[in-house]
């Protein structure tokens, strides 16, 4: 059965090109993950704050190497797109920014991010999210969503500073290690001001 509308972003838009790097204001870069990032990601995932809001833990750097391989495969499969956020000069890892649950046909994806403890409070996450949003809208995405647990006030600030409008609350929408959480839903649509 033919569809009545064309795909918003054509299949193959991601897979046919190498994953790009993006300049992030303030001397940072969002770049594809490299194997040498494994130990820094492992260290980041030992942080209790990261554990509080994420459902994944890292037991060894070798496990993280497998994650990195999976992130590369997800780009090729156009399912997710994950970037390391690093200092543009030293290449020190300061965080991660990603598009998850990519639906190219609908032009929709979910934005995700985290930062290492030493980078928090410096505006790293909002700057990385804004850079990612510019890139995603530039290749044709129409809507980017950002969700965070109700109690995660820092993520709510990141959403606001990145131009994501709060749209509502998804009740009991995410299971964390301490139970079900209501999630704030924020979104940006192509053409929205930051």
trRosetta pair geometry for C-beta under 8 A, 3 or more apart (Angstrom, degrees):
i j d omega theta_ij theta_ji phi_ij phi_ji
3 6 7.7 141 96 -83 117 25
7 10 5.5 116 88 -98 127 45
7 11 6.7 -57 -179 -22 176 76
7 104 6.2 19 -179 127 122 88
7 105 4.3 -80 -126 -124 93 63
7 107 7.9 142 169 -45 65 84
8 104 7.2 -163 66 163 81 50
8 105 6.5 90 20 161 80 27
8 106 6.0 4 12 150 128 16
8 107 2.8 -70 112 -40 149 115
8 108 7.9 76 52 -21 151 66
8 140 6.2 164 149 152 76 102
8 141 7.3 67 129 -131 122 33
8 142 5.2 -76 -165 -17 148 118
9 13 5.2 -80 171 12 97 157
9 104 4.2 -102 83 -162 101 81
9 105 7.5 -93 53 -57 68 17
9 107 5.2 128 -14 -99 93 73
9 139 6.7 50 -129 127 120 91
9 140 4.5 145 -95 97 85 119
9 141 6.1 -9 -48 -76 135 56
10 13 5.3 121 68 -49 74 101
10 104 7.0 -40 90 160 13 125
10 140 7.9 31 4 81 71 165
11 78 7.0 166 -146 68 68 172
11 104 5.8 133 -84 92 55 149
11 105 7.5 2 -54 -63 89 83
12 15 5.4 -76 -136 55 47 102
12 16 4.8 39 173 -27 89 115
12 78 7.7 -73 -65 -57 20 147
13 16 7.1 -50 -131 28 8 103
13 17 7.9 -29 165 14 44 110
13 78 7.6 95 54 -120 74 129
13 104 6.5 164 27 -141 117 131
13 139 6.1 130 166 167 130 120
13 140 7.1 -104 -137 41 163 129
14 17 7.1 -99 -168 48 28 86
14 19 7.7 18 -170 -94 92 75
14 75 6.1 -134 159 -173 118 70
14 78 4.7 145 53 -105 125 88
14 81 6.5 -125 -138 -80 142 123
14 102 7.7 13 -18 159 153 166
14 104 7.7 -131 -2 -86 107 128
15 75 7.4 149 -95 140 59 64
15 76 5.4 72 -128 -160 91 46
15 77 7.2 74 -89 -64 119 9
15 78 5.3 -69 -39 -45 103 103
17 20 7.4 2 130 -44 119 91
18 32 7.8 -76 167 -38 90 150
19 32 4.4 110 89 -83 125 117
19 72 7.9 -121 -8 -128 140 66
19 75 4.9 -49 -70 -153 121 156
19 81 6.9 167 -130 -150 115 97
19 83 7.7 -172 162 -88 124 87
20 135 7.2 -165 77 -148 128 135
21 29 5.6 0 180 178 114 112
21 30 6.6 163 -162 86 60 53
21 31 4.1 -4 -115 -106 104 79
21 32 7.0 -87 -73 -5 77 73
21 83 7.9 128 -126 -142 54 122
22 29 7.0 153 77 -163 45 63
22 30 4.4 -3 55 56 99 104
22 31 7.8 -159 27 -68 58 49
22 83 7.1 -20 25 -141 106 166
22 131 4.8 140 137 158 126 116
22 132 6.8 151 64 -80 165 52
22 134 7.8 147 -161 71 131 103
22 135 5.3 -79 -100 -55 139 140
23 28 7.9 121 -174 85 49 57
23 29 6.2 -40 -112 -109 43 74
23 88 7.6 23 -133 -95 76 137
23 131 6.8 -148 89 -135 46 132
24 28 3.8 -38 78 88 115 102
24 29 6.0 -173 16 -92 93 17
24 30 5.5 93 -43 -24 118 89
24 85 6.5 14 -3 -143 165 101
24 88 7.9 -169 49 -54 82 108
24 127 5.1 97 178 136 100 103
24 128 5.2 -10 -127 -93 144 62
24 131 4.5 -91 -101 -27 75 157
25 28 7.3 11 72 37 29 94
25 127 5.1 -122 57 -152 88 119
25 130 7.7 -14 14 80 113 127
25 131 7.3 -171 -2 -63 74 109
26 123 7.0 148 -49 94 166 112
26 124 7.8 -126 89 -100 144 59
26 127 5.7 -51 19 -134 125 169
27 87 6.5 0 134 -154 98 72
27 88 5.1 -131 180 26 59 112
27 89 6.7 -26 -175 -9 110 101
28 85 5.9 11 175 -177 126 90
28 86 6.8 155 -157 81 78 31
28 87 6.3 -62 -108 -107 66 34
28 88 5.8 -173 -131 -33 10 90
28 94 6.8 -81 -124 45 123 138
28 124 6.8 126 -76 -138 162 86
28 127 6.6 107 43 111 136 131
28 128 6.9 -71 119 -76 144 90
29 85 7.4 172 86 -149 39 50
29 86 5.8 -23 62 64 86 81
29 87 7.9 19 19 121 85 14
29 88 4.5 106 -24 -96 103 83
30 83 4.0 46 175 141 96 146
30 84 7.2 163 -154 78 53 40
30 85 5.2 -24 -97 -95 75 73
30 97 5.5 -48 -125 46 133 123
30 128 5.7 119 -72 -146 120 94
30 131 5.8 165 1 103 129 134
30 132 6.5 -61 101 -68 179 89
31 34 7.8 -2 117 -24 113 101
31 83 6.2 126 52 -162 19 96
31 84 5.6 -29 66 62 76 91
31 86 6.3 -39 26 26 112 115
32 72 7.4 63 -172 -100 116 85
32 75 7.7 -26 -123 -45 111 163
32 83 6.6 -67 -85 -119 31 70
32 84 7.3 22 121 15 18 94
33 37 5.4 -103 -159 43 82 148
33 68 4.7 -146 131 -139 133 96
33 71 5.4 56 22 85 142 144
33 72 7.1 -116 61 -55 104 85
33 82 6.3 2 -26 109 121 105
33 83 7.3 -168 -43 -143 74 26
33 84 5.0 118 -96 -33 64 107
34 37 5.3 115 62 -14 68 99
34 68 7.6 -31 98 -163 12 142
34 84 7.2 -62 13 5 76 151
35 38 6.1 -16 -178 -21 53 113
35 65 6.2 29 -142 -128 85 96
35 68 6.3 159 -97 104 50 157
36 39 7.8 -38 179 19 51 96
37 40 5.4 -68 -163 48 59 110
37 41 5.6 57 143 -25 89 106
37 64 7.8 -123 109 147 77 123
37 68 6.7 141 67 -96 108 136
37 84 5.4 -117 -113 -98 155 148
37 93 5.7 108 -140 -74 95 138
38 41 5.9 -59 -146 38 29 108
38 42 6.2 33 156 -22 65 106
38 61 4.5 91 138 -172 108 90
38 62 7.6 49 176 -76 143 21
38 64 4.3 145 -151 96 80 114
38 65 4.8 -6 -104 -65 144 74
38 68 6.3 -87 -79 -18 89 137
39 42 5.5 -50 -147 35 33 116
39 43 6.4 35 153 -19 64 103
39 61 4.9 -10 -87 -113 62 135
39 64 7.8 175 -58 64 23 147
40 43 5.7 -51 -149 36 33 112
40 44 6.4 37 151 -22 64 104
40 92 7.7 168 -122 -166 148 59
40 93 4.0 123 138 36 149 140
40 116 7.5 -59 175 -81 96 141
41 44 5.5 -51 -147 34 34 115
41 45 6.4 26 156 -15 66 108
41 58 6.7 140 128 -71 86 166
41 61 8.0 118 64 -129 86 70
41 64 4.6 154 87 -156 120 140
41 67 7.2 -139 134 73 153 138
41 68 7.7 174 12 -59 159 103
41 93 7.1 -88 -57 164 65 166
41 96 7.9 56 -114 -56 103 128
42 45 6.0 -64 -151 40 28 106
42 46 7.2 35 149 -29 61 99
42 58 4.9 -140 -124 126 63 141
42 60 6.9 -35 -125 156 134 22
42 61 4.5 -72 -37 -85 152 68
42 63 7.7 112 -100 59 103 92
42 64 5.0 -115 -60 -21 85 145
43 46 5.9 -50 -161 18 37 114
43 116 7.7 25 104 -132 99 119
44 47 6.0 -37 -176 -1 46 118
44 50 6.3 105 154 -59 78 165
44 93 7.3 -92 -44 121 131 126
44 114 7.2 121 162 121 129 123
44 116 4.8 -92 -108 -101 104 86
44 117 7.9 -178 -131 -9 69 76
45 50 5.9 -118 -121 114 44 145
45 51 7.7 96 -173 -66 62 78
45 54 7.8 -88 -128 84 88 145
45 56 7.2 -60 -138 112 129 88
45 57 6.0 141 164 -153 113 48
45 58 3.8 90 83 13 149 112
45 64 7.6 -176 11 -85 139 118
46 58 7.5 -73 -50 62 67 99
47 50 4.3 79 77 8 102 108
47 51 6.9 -170 95 -10 53 85
47 116 7.4 167 -38 -150 150 56
47 117 5.4 -179 -122 -46 137 109
48 51 5.3 -54 -148 36 38 116
48 52 6.4 47 153 -32 67 98
49 52 5.5 -44 -152 21 35 117
49 53 7.1 -1 163 7 63 105
49 117 7.0 124 33 -93 129 92
49 120 8.0 3 98 -68 162 159
50 53 6.9 -80 -154 49 29 86
50 54 5.5 -16 170 18 72 125
50 114 6.0 63 -122 -165 102 139
51 54 6.6 -75 -117 55 20 86
51 57 6.6 26 -112 -93 96 99
51 177 7.5 -22 169 15 88 143
52 176 7.8 17 172 -175 44 142
53 148 7.4 -10 -160 -155 126 90
53 149 6.1 -143 -131 17 89 125
53 152 5.3 76 -112 -98 131 134
53 155 7.1 160 -160 -33 154 136
53 176 7.4 -57 -132 -117 28 136
54 114 6.9 -14 -57 -80 135 143
55 175 7.2 62 -105 96 139 72
55 176 6.1 -134 -84 -123 89 56
55 177 6.9 160 -127 -41 68 80
58 61 7.8 50 163 -82 123 33
58 63 5.6 172 -154 87 76 121
58 64 5.3 21 -143 -63 134 99
58 67 7.7 -66 -104 -17 109 144
59 63 5.4 83 51 -10 81 154
60 63 4.8 110 58 -3 76 98
60 64 7.4 -138 101 0 50 83
61 64 5.3 -52 -153 36 43 114
61 65 6.6 54 147 -27 68 96
62 65 5.4 -41 -153 24 38 118
62 66 7.1 40 149 -17 62 97
63 66 5.8 -53 -162 31 38 112
63 67 6.9 42 141 -21 66 99
64 67 5.1 -44 -152 29 44 117
64 68 6.5 47 149 -22 69 98
65 68 5.6 -49 -150 32 34 113
65 69 6.6 36 150 -17 64 102
66 69 5.6 -49 -149 36 36 113
66 70 6.4 38 149 -19 64 105
67 70 5.5 -59 -154 38 33 113
67 71 6.3 36 149 -24 68 102
68 71 5.5 -47 -147 31 34 113
68 72 6.7 36 152 -18 63 100
69 72 5.8 -51 -154 33 34 112
69 73 6.5 32 149 -16 64 106
70 73 5.5 -54 -147 39 35 112
70 74 6.2 41 152 -26 67 103
71 74 5.6 -49 -147 30 32 115
71 75 7.0 38 151 -21 61 97
71 80 7.0 -82 -136 101 65 115
71 82 4.1 -71 -151 49 121 135
72 75 5.9 -50 -160 28 35 111
72 76 6.8 29 148 -12 65 106
73 76 5.6 -56 -151 41 38 112
73 77 6.0 25 153 -8 70 112
74 77 5.7 -61 -140 50 30 104
74 79 4.7 -90 -155 65 83 99
74 80 3.9 -17 162 53 138 92
74 81 7.1 -152 116 -68 102 35
74 82 6.9 60 70 -4 132 104
75 78 7.4 26 179 -74 31 40
75 80 7.4 -63 -61 87 51 58
75 81 5.5 77 -103 -112 83 72
75 82 7.6 -107 -54 28 98 71
78 102 6.0 -113 163 97 68 138
78 104 6.1 -15 166 -37 129 130
79 101 7.9 -16 177 -102 70 22
79 102 6.0 162 -178 40 20 102
80 98 6.3 1 -180 -179 101 116
80 99 6.5 175 -157 92 54 63
80 100 5.0 0 -120 -117 103 58
80 101 7.4 29 -87 -20 84 33
80 102 6.3 -177 -83 -7 32 105
81 98 6.3 167 87 -156 54 67
81 99 4.4 20 47 46 100 102
81 102 6.7 67 -9 -55 95 139
81 109 7.8 -6 25 -162 105 157
82 96 6.6 -14 -168 -169 94 111
82 97 8.0 157 -155 86 50 40
82 98 4.4 -11 -107 -107 66 111
83 96 6.8 154 82 -157 53 61
83 97 5.2 -14 62 64 105 82
83 98 6.7 -178 20 -80 68 58
83 128 7.8 -168 89 -169 121 113
83 132 7.2 -165 28 -93 137 111
84 93 5.8 -70 -170 -120 112 98
84 95 7.9 144 -169 88 51 40
84 96 6.3 -41 -113 -102 42 72
85 93 7.4 90 74 -159 54 62
85 94 5.4 -71 109 71 94 86
85 95 4.1 -8 55 70 124 84
85 96 6.1 -149 5 -74 93 17
85 97 5.6 74 -51 -9 116 99
85 113 7.9 28 -16 -147 140 101
85 115 7.6 -48 70 -106 135 78
85 124 6.5 126 134 174 143 107
85 128 4.7 -43 -102 -104 143 142
86 90 7.8 -133 167 83 96 69
86 91 5.1 6 160 -159 139 46
86 92 6.1 158 -159 74 86 34
86 93 5.3 -46 -98 -95 91 44
86 94 6.2 145 -115 10 32 84
87 90 4.4 15 90 47 133 91
87 91 6.3 -70 68 -17 79 11
87 92 4.6 27 15 44 119 87
87 94 6.4 97 -41 -26 75 119
88 91 8.0 11 -165 -72 12 52
93 116 6.5 102 116 -32 85 136
94 115 6.1 -14 154 -149 74 88
94 116 5.7 -112 -152 26 40 106
94 118 7.5 -97 -128 83 82 89
94 119 4.0 114 -168 -84 98 149
94 124 5.4 -126 139 -145 124 152
95 113 6.4 23 163 -177 122 91
95 114 5.8 -166 -153 97 88 49
95 115 3.8 -37 -90 -105 122 61
95 116 6.2 -131 -69 -5 63 71
95 119 5.7 -120 -40 87 105 156
95 124 5.5 142 -3 136 141 128
95 125 6.4 -139 -170 -81 167 73
95 128 6.3 -135 90 -16 129 164
96 112 7.8 -11 116 115 102 88
96 113 6.1 176 91 -147 63 51
96 114 5.3 18 45 47 99 82
96 115 8.0 -157 23 -75 60 38
97 111 7.4 -22 -169 -165 86 91
97 112 7.5 157 -158 87 41 52
97 113 4.7 -3 -106 -102 66 98
97 125 7.7 152 -85 -142 99 61
97 128 4.2 -160 -53 150 140 117
97 129 6.2 -162 -134 -76 124 54
97 131 7.6 99 87 68 170 99
97 132 4.9 -148 148 -47 131 141
98 111 7.2 143 81 -158 53 46
98 112 4.5 -17 63 62 104 95
98 113 6.9 -180 19 -72 74 52
98 132 7.9 -30 11 -137 6 155
99 102 5.6 60 133 -75 111 102
99 109 4.0 11 -171 152 107 145
99 110 7.0 130 -163 65 55 43
99 111 6.4 -31 -101 -94 59 54
99 112 7.8 162 -94 20 12 81
99 132 7.0 -180 -49 177 91 121
99 136 6.3 136 -81 -96 139 132
99 144 7.6 -86 -118 -128 100 104
100 109 6.7 138 59 -177 33 89
100 110 4.6 -38 67 71 88 101
100 111 7.8 169 19 -86 83 6
100 112 5.2 36 -11 -7 122 124
101 109 6.3 153 81 -147 66 59
101 110 4.8 39 44 11 113 112
102 108 7.8 161 -152 92 41 52
102 109 4.5 -6 -103 -102 65 111
103 106 4.2 6 122 38 119 110
103 107 7.4 -33 97 27 81 21
103 108 4.7 4 56 61 109 91
103 109 6.9 -174 24 -73 65 60
104 107 7.1 26 -172 -75 35 42
106 142 7.6 -104 148 43 59 119
106 143 7.8 -45 140 41 94 110
107 140 6.3 -103 -122 137 110 80
107 141 5.0 150 -174 -148 79 45
107 142 3.6 64 120 7 134 97
107 143 6.4 94 111 19 87 74
108 141 7.1 128 -80 -160 19 95
108 142 6.8 -39 -65 62 66 88
108 143 4.8 -9 -108 71 85 99
108 144 7.5 171 -152 -86 55 32
108 145 7.0 26 -172 -9 98 105
109 136 6.7 -120 45 -147 129 141
109 141 6.2 -57 12 -133 105 140
109 144 6.0 -16 69 -118 78 74
109 145 7.4 -159 102 29 34 78
110 144 7.5 128 -119 -168 20 65
110 145 4.9 -38 -107 75 71 94
110 146 7.0 137 -165 -89 70 36
110 147 6.7 -30 -152 9 120 98
111 129 5.9 74 174 -140 142 100
111 132 6.5 132 -129 104 111 136
111 133 7.3 -19 -88 -72 144 88
111 144 5.3 47 -34 172 110 112
111 145 6.9 -171 13 84 79 39
111 146 4.5 -28 61 -87 107 92
111 162 8.0 -155 126 132 162 156
111 164 7.7 -132 45 -78 141 144
112 146 7.9 167 -73 -131 41 75
113 125 5.0 128 130 -144 142 98
113 128 6.2 139 -129 91 134 125
113 129 5.9 -80 -39 -68 150 99
113 158 7.0 -145 68 167 136 154
114 125 7.7 -31 -146 -100 9 117
115 119 4.3 -122 180 87 115 115
115 120 5.4 149 96 -73 127 70
115 124 5.1 115 -114 81 135 130
115 125 5.3 -99 -38 -55 120 99
116 119 5.1 80 58 10 77 107
116 120 7.7 -130 93 -28 40 83
117 120 5.9 -42 -156 3 38 117
119 122 5.6 -93 -172 38 56 123
119 124 4.5 -4 167 -7 115 158
120 124 7.6 -79 -87 30 29 116
120 154 7.5 -21 -155 -157 113 147
123 126 5.5 -56 -162 47 72 108
123 127 5.6 70 141 -24 89 107
123 161 7.3 -126 -135 158 87 154
124 127 6.1 -68 -151 40 26 108
124 128 6.1 19 159 -16 66 112
125 128 5.8 -58 -143 39 29 108
125 129 6.1 28 160 -19 66 109
125 158 4.5 -42 116 -125 125 130
125 162 7.9 -76 131 -54 78 125
126 129 5.7 -56 -142 39 31 110
126 130 6.2 32 158 -20 66 105
126 157 7.9 -73 -60 129 121 76
126 158 5.2 -154 -68 -145 78 66
126 161 3.8 -42 -118 107 148 120
126 162 4.8 -151 -143 -61 75 84
127 130 5.8 -54 -148 36 29 110
127 131 6.5 30 153 -18 63 105
128 131 5.7 -53 -149 36 33 111
128 132 6.3 32 153 -17 66 107
129 132 5.7 -54 -145 39 32 112
129 133 6.2 36 154 -23 65 106
129 146 7.5 30 -151 -96 137 144
129 158 6.4 111 -6 168 150 101
129 162 4.0 -30 102 -122 127 147
129 164 7.8 -59 154 -25 137 120
130 133 5.6 -52 -145 35 31 114
130 134 6.5 35 155 -21 64 102
130 162 5.3 -149 -60 -138 77 79
130 163 7.0 90 -105 9 91 113
130 194 6.2 57 -130 -139 112 144
131 134 5.8 -51 -151 32 31 112
131 135 6.6 29 152 -16 64 106
132 135 5.7 -57 -151 38 32 111
132 136 6.1 29 155 -18 68 109
133 136 5.8 -55 -141 39 30 109
133 137 6.1 23 162 -11 66 108
133 144 5.9 -128 -118 31 89 163
133 162 6.7 141 -19 174 142 104
133 163 7.1 -175 113 61 172 120
133 188 5.9 17 -145 73 134 155
133 194 7.8 138 92 -95 144 113
134 137 6.3 -60 -144 43 24 103
134 138 6.0 30 154 -27 61 114
135 138 5.5 -61 -149 35 27 118
135 139 6.7 10 160 -8 64 105
136 139 6.4 -64 -151 39 28 97
136 141 4.2 -20 161 26 93 141
136 144 6.0 88 100 -72 152 127
137 140 7.7 146 -171 7 31 6
137 141 5.7 -80 -85 64 41 87
137 144 7.7 -81 -56 -21 88 119
137 188 8.0 -73 -61 123 125 117
137 190 4.8 149 -141 -112 106 86
141 144 6.3 58 136 -59 136 90
141 190 6.9 167 100 -61 60 109
142 189 6.5 -7 160 -154 70 77
142 190 5.1 -74 -139 -3 47 117
143 187 6.0 -8 -170 -171 96 121
143 188 7.4 166 -152 86 51 48
143 189 5.2 -17 -101 -106 77 73
143 190 7.4 -81 -59 -11 45 79
144 164 7.5 -91 99 -103 98 108
144 187 6.5 158 84 -154 49 68
144 188 5.0 0 56 56 100 92
145 185 6.4 -30 -162 -161 109 91
145 186 7.1 139 -163 80 57 50
145 187 4.9 -29 -103 -98 64 92
146 155 8.0 -164 159 172 109 100
146 158 8.0 -134 172 105 146 99
146 159 5.0 177 103 -111 138 104
146 162 7.4 92 -37 78 167 137
146 164 4.8 -22 32 -150 131 167
146 185 7.8 136 75 -160 48 45
146 186 4.5 -25 67 69 97 102
146 187 7.0 175 19 -83 74 39
146 188 7.9 39 -7 -4 110 89
147 170 6.9 -21 -134 24 130 130
147 173 7.3 -91 -174 108 145 138
147 174 7.4 154 133 -43 127 134
147 183 4.5 22 -178 167 112 126
147 184 6.6 165 -149 79 59 51
147 185 5.4 -19 -98 -100 90 61
147 186 7.3 178 -80 23 39 72
148 152 4.5 -110 165 74 113 128
148 155 3.5 172 -126 115 159 140
148 156 6.2 -138 72 -58 138 63
148 158 8.0 114 -50 53 152 110
148 159 6.9 -135 2 -35 126 127
148 183 6.6 154 74 -154 21 81
148 184 5.6 -11 59 51 77 99
148 186 7.9 8 10 5 95 112
149 152 4.5 91 62 -10 85 109
149 155 7.5 86 39 45 66 143
149 174 6.4 -107 -83 67 87 133
149 176 6.9 3 -86 -39 145 139
149 181 4.2 -33 -131 165 103 152
149 182 7.5 99 -156 74 60 49
149 183 6.1 -55 -95 -103 39 69
149 184 7.8 31 113 10 10 83
150 169 7.0 29 -88 -134 109 117
150 181 6.3 -162 14 -178 87 94
150 182 4.6 32 -35 79 127 96
150 183 7.0 -120 -40 -95 72 20
150 184 6.1 121 -96 -34 56 90
151 181 7.3 -99 15 -140 98 120
152 155 4.2 19 129 22 117 116
152 156 6.6 148 100 -21 69 84
153 156 5.3 -52 -150 32 39 116
153 157 6.6 40 152 -20 68 100
154 157 5.8 -53 -155 34 34 111
154 158 6.6 38 147 -21 65 102
155 158 5.3 -45 -146 32 40 116
155 159 6.5 45 153 -22 66 99
156 159 5.7 -49 -153 32 33 114
156 160 6.6 29 151 -15 64 105
156 166 7.8 15 -150 -83 94 123
156 184 6.2 44 -100 55 98 163
157 160 5.8 -56 -148 39 34 109
157 161 6.1 27 157 -14 68 110
158 161 6.0 -61 -143 43 27 106
158 162 6.0 18 159 -14 64 117
159 162 6.0 -71 -148 43 24 106
159 164 4.1 -78 -171 69 83 122
159 166 7.1 87 123 -71 137 79
159 184 7.5 -142 15 113 167 124
159 186 4.1 119 -170 30 135 172
160 164 7.0 -84 -70 60 26 75
160 166 7.7 -17 -78 -34 87 99
160 186 7.8 -114 -59 -128 53 150
162 188 7.6 -97 127 -42 90 135
162 194 7.2 -68 174 -148 36 99
163 188 5.5 54 112 -100 97 127
163 192 6.1 143 161 120 114 113
163 193 6.8 -141 -140 114 122 47
163 194 3.7 -83 -66 -133 140 58
164 186 3.7 73 141 145 114 120
164 187 6.0 130 -157 44 89 6
164 188 5.1 -83 -99 -40 66 91
165 186 6.2 164 77 -157 29 79
165 187 6.2 -32 57 62 81 63
165 188 7.1 123 6 -84 80 54
165 192 7.2 -127 -16 -152 113 146
166 184 6.0 -46 -135 -177 104 112
166 185 7.4 109 -158 82 58 50
166 186 5.1 -44 -91 -96 49 85
167 185 4.9 -53 61 103 102 98
167 186 6.5 153 2 -115 84 27
167 187 5.6 17 -27 12 133 105
168 184 7.8 176 100 -151 28 55
168 185 5.4 -2 63 50 69 110
169 182 5.3 9 -179 171 112 116
169 183 7.0 151 -158 77 61 40
169 184 6.0 -38 -101 -99 71 52
169 185 7.0 -178 -96 8 18 87
170 173 3.7 34 121 -49 112 152
170 182 6.8 166 82 -164 50 64
170 183 4.6 -11 57 61 103 96
170 184 8.0 -162 18 -75 78 5
170 185 5.5 82 -24 -40 102 114
171 182 5.3 -28 -125 -114 45 97
172 180 4.5 17 -149 155 83 134
172 181 7.5 138 -125 74 37 20
172 182 6.3 -19 -43 -78 39 64
173 180 7.8 118 27 -173 26 94
173 181 7.2 -54 55 89 67 67
173 182 6.6 63 12 -143 91 36
173 183 4.3 -78 64 13 126 116
174 180 7.1 141 76 -155 39 60
174 181 4.9 -26 68 59 92 99
174 183 5.3 83 -6 -59 114 123
175 179 7.3 -91 -145 164 67 24
175 180 5.5 -35 -97 -95 66 66
175 181 7.7 171 -92 13 18 79
176 179 6.6 -1 62 57 82 40
176 180 7.7 151 21 -103 73 16
176 181 5.6 40 -3 -18 114 120
188 192 4.9 -139 -158 54 79 143
189 192 5.1 105 55 -33 67 112
